[in-house]
């Protein structure tokens, strides 16, 4: 007779957890419209924040190239280290003690959470900082090269697929993921000269043609979810 604690009986908690994970994935929209126009996406979403948010927190100073979109008194920057330009706030997004809950109705966090020691703790803090209906613009890499410096002034520990991002953002009410590049151009982008030299001079439209050629003649490596990373646009 098999008792209720048999290791071969299904674990109801595990079944429920997996069901919730699948639900978070299914409710997330994946948009490929800006795969080769991240600048257009950034200007669109940051423009919305600049218009609708009273105070935006920029974690990692990733909006420096778009500060002109904001009234200076309506955006604050944060870094974990003192660096140039000096951020308004020096704090740890994984365990902040200098950020004021309720102060920010928009948070930008681009290419940061792959470098922190606990991205899930950081996301919990971001969620708690935002009020209901607050905005989050997030970027995380998926298929991307290792890019921490040799002195480990910052580390490079995490990559996120659609499924991982869906789970990370599970407590937000609305989530849209915007893919970056496609299945074949992401392979080229694993090599540093592609982004820093080729795309810098020729633009990302070359990647669009590479992906069209690959998808038509070489077939897809896995699926349209094989991308170099995602921007996430979420509301609490």
Secondary structure, DSSP 4 states (H G I P E B T S, - for coil): ---TT-TTS--HHHHHHHHHHHHHHHH-EEE-TTTT-HHHHHHHHHHHHHHH-S-EEEETSTTGGGGGGS-GGGEEEEESS--SSPPSEE--TTS-SS--TTS-SEEEEES-TTTSS-HHHHHHHHHHHSPTT-EEEEEEESS------TT-SS-------HHHHHHHTTTSSEEEEEEES-TTHHHHHTSHHIIIIIIHHH-THHHHHHHHHIIIII--SS-TT--SEEEEEEE-
